[in-house]
Amino acid sequence: MASFVHQWCLSLFLLASLLAGTTRAAYTLPNIYYRPSPWSSAHATFYGDETASETMGGACGYGNLFSNGYGTDTVALSTTLFNNGYACGTCYQIKCVKSKFCYNGFTTVTATNLCPPNWSKDSNNGGWCNPPRVHFDMAKPAFMKIAQWKAGIVPVSYRRVPCIRGGGLRFSFQGNGYWLLVYVMNVGGGGDIANMWVKGSKTGWISMSHNWGASYQAFATLGGQALSFKITSYTTKQTIIAWNVAPSNWQVGLTYKTNVNFR
């Protein structure tokens, strides 16, 4: 009997410790990791030059891809893959197949842009990103890792893979005193976001709406409050909380880093 009571008390203690630890730390659903998808077929082209300067910015809103950790290993997705911006931040392994211009091996890229349709051209002759085509328009340095650039377009095999990120989530603020627009960057795991909430130090959780790309917005007066965020992954449905991301004197135009991320 004493042993049973001891184990019961120990269980209550561990549960209380776990709950206490989630009140001001990152909360994650246990043992949820993004797993690679099966290989599928598509085509790939490239845009820009070897400097990848034309890939800066992009529809996802990541701004300077060098300073924000994405570099030149990036890709613009056709509309079918882009999913109205919910695919921003997703990661893919891509390898060239069935072409004399192919190199061996694959490269891993992050979705940072949209390859828009070109309805003036046939989908099989220049309108590569027209729906329902699955297409990757890669930064030129990334394309040159899988094929000779003179090929122009090559058939590829691709698969979704976990995004391996150094450090935690990053939140870039825009907006004004009544409207907060947040770009979420450096997302690990599935790389994507389905839902997001913000909490001021004087408010409850406020649901944010998807603006475009990797940005979410809240129409609320949050000035003078420390801000925390709750984020749900689009793919895995995992939810994490990043407490006290920005101090009470936060400013638009700044990016705030955390030490929590998806896996």
C-alpha positions in Angstrom: 0.0 0.0 0.0 2.8 2.4 0.9 4.5 1.7 -2.4 1.2 2.4 -4.3 0.8 5.8 -2.4 4.4 6.6 -3.1 4.0 6.0 -6.8 0.7 7.9 -6.9 2.3 10.9 -5.2 5.3 10.8 -7.5 2.9 10.7 -10.6 1.1 13.8 -9.3 4.4 15.5 -8.7 5.6 14.8 -12.2 2.3 15.9 -13.7 2.4 19.2 -11.7 6.0 19.8 -12.8 5.1 19.2 -16.4 2.1 21.6 -16.2 4.2 24.2 -14.4 6.9 24.0 -17.0 4.5 24.8 -19.8 3.2 28.0 -18.3 6.2 30.0 -19.3 8.1 27.8 -21.7 7.6 26.4 -25.1 4.7 24.0 -25.2 5.0 21.2 -27.7 3.0 18.1 -28.5 5.4 15.2 -27.7 7.0 13.0 -30.3 5.6 14.9 -33.3 8.2 15.2 -36.1 7.7 15.9 -39.8 8.6 12.9 -41.9 9.8 13.0 -45.6 7.1 12.3 -48.2 7.4 9.8 -51.0 9.3 10.9 -54.2 7.1 12.4 -57.0 7.8 13.7 -60.5 7.8 17.3 -61.7 10.0 19.7 -63.7 12.4 22.5 -62.7 13.7 25.7 -64.2 15.7 28.6 -62.7 15.4 32.4 -62.4 17.9 35.1 -61.8 21.6 34.8 -62.1 24.4 33.3 -60.0 24.1 36.0 -57.3 20.5 35.1 -56.7 19.7 38.8 -56.2 16.4 38.4 -58.1 15.2 35.9 -55.5 15.4 38.5 -52.6 12.0 39.4 -51.2 9.5 37.1 -52.9 5.9 36.4 -52.3 6.5 34.8 -48.9 7.8 38.1 -47.5 11.1 36.8 -46.1 13.0 39.9 -47.3 16.7 39.5 -47.5 17.2 35.8 -47.8 20.8 36.0 -46.8 20.4 37.8 -43.5 17.3 35.8 -42.6 19.0 32.5 -43.0 17.7 31.1 -46.3 20.7 31.9 -48.6 20.5 30.8 -52.2 19.0 27.4 -51.7 15.5 28.6 -52.4 12.7 28.0 -54.9 9.5 29.6 -56.2 6.6 27.2 -56.3 3.9 26.9 -58.9 0.4 27.8 -57.8 -0.6 24.2 -57.3 2.2 23.8 -54.7 2.1 27.3 -53.2 -1.3 26.8 -51.7 -2.1 30.5 -51.2 1.1 31.0 -49.3 0.6 28.2 -46.7 3.5 26.4 -48.4 5.9 29.2 -47.6 8.9 27.8 -45.7 8.4 24.2 -46.7 11.5 22.3 -47.7 12.1 20.0 -50.7 14.8 17.6 -51.9 15.1 17.9 -55.7 17.2 15.7 -58.0 17.5 15.9 -61.8 16.4 12.8 -63.7 16.2 11.5 -67.3 18.3 14.3 -68.9 21.8 14.4 -70.3 22.3 17.7 -68.3 21.8 16.1 -64.9 24.3 16.0 -62.1 24.3 13.2 -59.6 22.7 13.7 -56.2 20.0 16.1 -54.9 19.8 19.5 -53.3 17.5 20.8 -50.5 15.6 24.1 -51.0 13.2 26.2 -49.1 10.0 27.7 -50.7 10.3 31.5 -50.5 8.4 32.7 -53.6 5.5 32.0 -56.0 6.0 31.1 -59.7 2.9 32.7 -61.2 1.0 31.3 -64.2 1.8 32.6 -67.6 -1.5 32.1 -69.5 -0.1 33.5 -72.7 2.0 30.4 -73.1 1.1 26.7 -73.4 1.6 24.8 -70.1 4.1 22.5 -71.9 5.9 25.3 -73.7 6.8 28.2 -71.4 3.8 28.2 -69.1 5.6 25.9 -66.8 3.9 27.2 -63.7 0.4 27.1 -65.0 -2.1 25.0 -62.9 -2.3 22.2 -62.5 1.4 21.7 -63.2 3.7 20.9 -60.2 6.8 23.0 -61.0 9.9 24.3 -59.2 11.5 27.6 -60.4 14.7 27.4 -58.5 17.3 30.1 -57.7 20.0 29.6 -60.2 22.7 28.6 -57.7 20.4 25.9 -56.4 19.5 24.7 -60.0 23.2 24.5 -60.8 23.7 21.9 -58.1 21.4 19.4 -59.9 21.9 20.2 -63.6 23.8 22.3 -66.1 22.2 25.7 -66.3 22.1 25.6 -70.2 19.4 22.9 -69.9 16.8 25.6 -69.1 14.3 23.0 -67.9 14.8 19.5 -66.6 12.6 16.7 -65.3 13.1 16.1 -61.6 12.1 13.9 -58.7 11.2 15.7 -55.5 9.9 15.1 -52.0 9.0 17.2 -49.0 11.5 16.9 -46.2 11.8 18.3 -42.7 13.3 21.8 -42.5 16.5 21.7 -40.4 16.9 25.2 -38.9 19.5 26.6 -36.6 18.0 28.4 -33.7 14.4 29.2 -33.0 11.5 30.9 -34.7 11.9 34.6 -35.8 9.1 37.1 -35.9 9.5 40.3 -38.0 7.1 43.1 -37.1 5.3 45.5 -39.4 2.1 47.6 -39.0 1.1 50.4 -36.7 -0.4 51.0 -33.3 -3.7 49.3 -34.2 -2.6 46.7 -36.7 0.2 44.2 -36.1 1.6 42.3 -39.1 4.0 39.5 -38.3 6.3 37.6 -40.7 7.3 34.2 -39.3 10.7 32.9 -40.4 13.2 30.1 -39.7 10.4 27.6 -39.2 11.6 24.1 -38.6 9.8 20.7 -39.0 7.2 21.0 -41.7 8.2 24.6 -42.2 4.7 25.8 -42.6 2.1 27.5 -40.4 -1.7 27.0 -40.3 -2.8 29.2 -37.4 -1.3 31.8 -35.2 -2.3 33.8 -32.1 -0.8 36.7 -30.2 -1.0 37.5 -26.5 -0.2 40.8 -24.9 0.8 40.9 -21.3 -2.6 42.6 -20.7 -4.7 40.5 -23.0 -5.8 36.9 -23.6 -5.0 35.0 -26.8 -6.0 36.9 -29.9 -6.5 34.9 -33.1 -4.4 36.3 -36.1 -5.7 36.0 -39.7 -3.5 34.9 -42.6 -2.5 37.9 -44.6 -0.4 36.4 -47.4 2.7 34.3 -47.7 4.2 33.8 -44.3 2.5 36.8 -42.6 -0.3 36.9 -40.1 -2.1 39.9 -38.7 -4.0 41.1 -35.7 -6.2 44.2 -35.6 -5.6 45.1 -31.9 -3.9 47.7 -29.8 -0.9 45.9 -28.4 1.6 48.8 -27.8 3.3 48.9 -24.5 2.8 45.1 -23.9 5.2 42.2 -24.0 4.1 39.9 -26.8 3.9 36.1 -26.9 2.8 33.9 -29.9 1.1 30.5 -30.3 1.7 28.8 -33.6 0.2 25.7 -35.2 2.0 23.8 -38.0 -0.1 23.4 -41.2 1.3 19.9 -41.9 1.8 18.2 -38.5 -0.8 20.2 -36.5 1.8 20.5 -33.8 1.3 23.7 -31.6 4.1 25.5 -29.8 4.1 28.7 -27.6 6.8 31.2 -27.7 6.5 33.3 -24.5 7.7 36.9 -24.2 9.0 37.1 -27.8 9.1 40.9 -27.8 9.5 43.2 -24.8 6.9 45.9 -24.0 8.8 48.5 -26.0 8.8 46.5 -29.2 8.9 48.3 -32.5 7.8 47.7 -36.0 10.7 47.1 -38.4 12.5 44.8 -36.0 12.9 41.1 -35.9 12.7 39.2 -32.7 14.3 35.8 -32.2 13.2 32.9 -29.9 14.7 29.6 -28.7 11.7 27.4 -29.7 10.9 25.7 -33.0 9.1 22.8 -34.6 10.9 19.5 -35.2 
